[in-house]
Amino acid sequence: MDKTLDAPETVEVESETVKCDGGGGALGHPRVWLNMEGKGQIDCPYCDRRFVLKAGAAGGGH
């Protein structure tokens, strides 16, 4: 039995620094800024949305 859980949503981005608010407006969560710190991806600690750096993206900046 495979107990690996997938992220509920994966979003490709062009910057290592991203913001997440859950995407649900009033039903979302507080806005947080996340930094991949060279790892190429990061999961939101509130909603588990996964942000993945697009292939060939520069990474830095906003």
TORTORBA-638929 format. One record per atom (N, C-alpha, C): residue number from 1; chain; x, y, z. Coordinates in steps of 0.02 Angstrom, whole numbers. Each point is the difference from the previous one (the first is absolute). Layout:
REM TORTORBA-638929
R   k c     xx     yy     zz
R NUM A      X      Y      Z
...
END
This chain:
REM TORTORBA-638929
R   k c     xx     yy     zz
R   1 A     42    -59      0
R   1 A    -42     59      0
R   1 A     45     62      0
R   2 A    -10     43    -50
R   2 A     40     61     -6
R   2 A    -33     56     40
R   3 A     36     26     50
R   3 A    -27     53     42
R   3 A     25     68    -19
R   4 A     30      6    -60
R   4 A     25     65    -24
R   4 A    -59     45    -16
R   5 A     -1     59     28
R   5 A    -53     48    -13
R   5 A     24     52    -50
R   6 A    -41     12    -50
R   6 A     16     53    -48
R   6 A    -24     67     27
R   7 A     34     52    -21
R   7 A    -23     68     17
R   7 A    -68     10    -32
R   8 A    -46     37     32
R   8 A    -66     10    -28
R   8 A      1     39    -66
R   9 A     49     42    -10
R   9 A      6     39    -62
R   9 A     73     16    -11
R  10 A     23     -3    -61
R  10 A     68     18    -18
R  10 A     -3     60    -47
R  11 A     39     52     17
R  11 A      1     61    -40
R  11 A     71     12    -24
R  12 A      9      7    -65
R  12 A     66     17    -28
R  12 A      9     75      4
R  13 A     58     21     25
R  13 A     15     72      8
R  13 A     67     16    -30
R  14 A     13     65    -10
R  14 A     63     22    -30
R  14 A     47     33     49
R  15 A    -17     -1     64
R  15 A     41     30     52
R  15 A      3    -46     60
R  16 A     57      0     34
R  16 A      7    -41     61
R  16 A    -40     28     58
R  17 A    -19     62     -3
R  17 A    -40     31     52
R  17 A    -72      5    -23
R  18 A    -45    -30     37
R  18 A    -71     -2    -19
R  18 A    -43     19     59
R  19 A    -63     20    -15
R  19 A    -47     13     54
R  19 A    -58    -48     -7
R  20 A    -30    -17     56
R  20 A    -58    -45     -1
R  20 A    -50     26     51
R  21 A    -64      0    -20
R  21 A    -54     19     47
R  21 A    -55    -52     -1
R  22 A     16    -58    -27
R  22 A    -48    -55     -4
R  22 A    -47      5    -59
R  23 A     -1     57    -34
R  23 A    -40      8    -59
R  23 A    -75      1     11
R  24 A    -22      1     62
R  24 A    -71     -3     12
R  24 A    -31     64     25
R  25 A     34     57     -9
R  25 A    -28     63     25
R  25 A    -12     -5     75
R  26 A    -63     10     20
R  26 A    -17     -4     71
R  26 A      8    -70     28
R  27 A      0    -50    -44
R  27 A      8    -70     22
R  27 A     72    -23     -2
R  28 A     46     44    -19
R  28 A     70    -17     -5
R  28 A     34      1     68
R  29 A     63     20      0
R  29 A     40      6     62
R  29 A     39     64     -3
R  30 A     33     19     54
R  30 A     41     62     -1
R  30 A     52     -4    -56
R  31 A     13     56    -33
R  31 A     51      2    -52
R  31 A     68    -12     30
R  32 A     37    -46    -30
R  32 A     68    -15     21
R  32 A     46      5    -60
R  33 A     62     22     13
R  33 A     51      1    -51
R  33 A     46    -59     12
R  34 A     16    -37    -52
R  34 A     41    -60      5
R  34 A     60      7    -45
R  35 A     58    -25     22
R  35 A     61      3    -39
R  35 A     28    -70     -9
R  36 A      9    -21    -62
R  36 A     24    -68    -15
R  36 A     73    -11     21
R  37 A     38     54      7
R  37 A     70     -4     21
R  37 A     41    -50    -41
R  38 A    -10      2    -66
R  38 A     39    -42    -45
R  38 A    -23    -72     -6
R  39 A    -55    -18     32
R  39 A    -24    -70     -1
R  39 A    -43    -16    -61
R  40 A    -26     52    -35
R  40 A    -40    -12    -59
R  40 A    -74    -10     13
R  41 A    -19     -8     63
R  41 A    -71     -7     17
R  41 A    -10     14     74
R  42 A    -62     16     18
R  42 A    -17     11     70
R  42 A    -75    -12      8
R  43 A    -19    -26     57
R  43 A    -71    -12     16
R  43 A    -23     52     51
R  44 A    -61     25    -10
R  44 A    -29     47     47
R  44 A    -15    -36     66
R  45 A     21     28     56
R  45 A    -13    -34     64
R  45 A    -74      1     21
R  46 A    -40     42    -31
R  46 A    -71      4     17
R  46 A    -42    -49    -43
R  47 A      6      5    -66
R  47 A    -45    -37    -44
R  47 A     35    -55    -40
R  48 A     66     -8      7
R  48 A     39    -51    -34
R  48 A      5     10    -76
R  49 A    -22     58    -25
R  49 A      9     15    -71
R  49 A     75     -2    -14
R  50 A     19    -35    -54
R  50 A     71     -6    -17
R  50 A     18     49    -56
R  51 A     52     39     11
R  51 A     26     47    -50
R  51 A     64    -30    -27
R  52 A      4     -6    -66
R  52 A     58    -30    -34
R  52 A     28     51    -49
R  53 A     66     10      4
R  53 A     33     47    -45
R  53 A      1    -29    -71
R  54 A    -24     40    -49
R  54 A     -1    -22    -69
R  54 A     70    -14    -24
R  55 A      7    -49    -44
R  55 A     65    -15    -30
R  55 A     25     61    -38
R  56 A     62     19     12
R  56 A     30     57    -34
R  56 A    -14     67     32
R  57 A    -41      2     53
R  57 A    -15     64     34
R  57 A     62     23     38
R  58 A     10     65      2
R  58 A     58     29     33
R  58 A     -1    -12     75
R  59 A    -58     -2     31
R  59 A     -4    -16     70
R  59 A     -4     60     46
R  60 A     45     48     -5
R  60 A      0     56     46
R  60 A    -53     51    -14
R  61 A     -8     46     47
R  61 A    -48     55     -9
R  61 A    -71    -19     19
R  62 A    -47     46    -15
R  62 A    -71    -10     16
R  62 A    -39     -9    -63
END
